[in-house]
Amino acid sequence: MLTAYQRSSDASLGLPSDIYHLYLISRQIDLPLHSITLFLGNVHIYENNIEHTRCLLNGEEGVRFELNV
């Protein structure tokens, strides 16, 4: 089991990537990974990705998000 705290996370773009990175870290340190527990202080969706997030939640395929740079 891997447990982590993250201060802030963009739910649509950052969170899937963050979970994958935790998986990669567990592989690097040979930690058998049965589950990930992630405590998030702030989860948000940027305004320019609200509609894309709705499409994703509705099960639409090929949804692409705008980067927030």
C-alpha positions as CSV (number, residue, x, y, z in Angstrom):
1,M,0.0,0.0,0.0
2,L,1.2,3.5,-0.9
3,T,-0.1,6.5,1.0
4,A,0.7,10.1,-0.1
5,Y,-0.6,13.6,0.6
6,Q,-0.8,16.2,-2.2
7,R,-1.5,19.8,-1.5
8,S,-3.3,20.5,-4.8
9,S,-4.4,18.7,-7.9
10,D,-6.2,19.4,-11.2
11,A,-8.7,16.6,-11.3
12,S,-8.9,16.3,-15.1
13,L,-5.3,16.6,-16.1
14,G,-3.0,16.3,-13.1
15,L,-4.7,13.6,-11.0
16,P,-4.4,10.7,-13.5
17,S,-0.8,11.7,-14.1
18,D,-0.1,11.9,-10.4
19,I,-1.5,8.4,-9.7
20,Y,0.6,7.0,-12.6
21,H,3.8,8.7,-11.1
22,L,3.1,7.2,-7.7
23,Y,2.9,3.8,-9.4
24,L,6.2,4.4,-11.2
25,I,7.8,5.4,-7.8
26,S,6.6,2.2,-6.3
27,R,8.3,0.3,-9.1
28,Q,11.6,2.1,-8.6
29,I,11.7,1.2,-4.9
30,D,10.4,-2.4,-5.4
31,L,7.3,-1.7,-3.3
32,P,4.6,-4.3,-4.0
33,L,1.7,-2.0,-4.8
34,H,-1.7,-3.3,-3.8
35,S,-3.4,0.0,-3.4
36,I,-2.8,3.8,-3.5
37,T,-4.3,6.0,-0.8
38,L,-4.1,9.7,-1.9
39,F,-5.0,12.5,0.5
40,L,-5.7,15.7,-1.5
41,G,-5.9,19.1,0.1
42,N,-7.5,20.8,-2.9
43,V,-9.0,19.2,-6.0
44,H,-10.1,21.5,-8.8
45,I,-11.0,21.7,-12.4
46,Y,-9.8,24.7,-14.4
47,E,-12.6,26.8,-16.0
48,N,-11.3,26.2,-19.5
49,N,-11.7,22.4,-19.0
50,I,-15.1,22.2,-17.4
51,E,-17.0,21.2,-20.6
52,H,-14.3,18.7,-21.5
53,T,-14.6,17.2,-18.0
54,R,-18.4,16.9,-18.4
55,C,-17.8,15.0,-21.7
56,L,-15.4,12.7,-20.0
57,L,-17.8,12.0,-17.2
58,N,-20.5,11.2,-19.7
59,G,-18.3,8.5,-21.2
60,E,-17.5,10.3,-24.4
61,E,-14.3,9.1,-26.2
62,G,-11.5,11.2,-27.6
63,V,-11.8,14.0,-25.1
64,R,-8.8,16.3,-25.1
65,F,-8.0,18.8,-22.4
66,E,-6.4,22.2,-22.8
67,L,-3.1,22.7,-20.9
68,N,-3.0,25.5,-18.3
69,V,0.3,27.2,-19.1
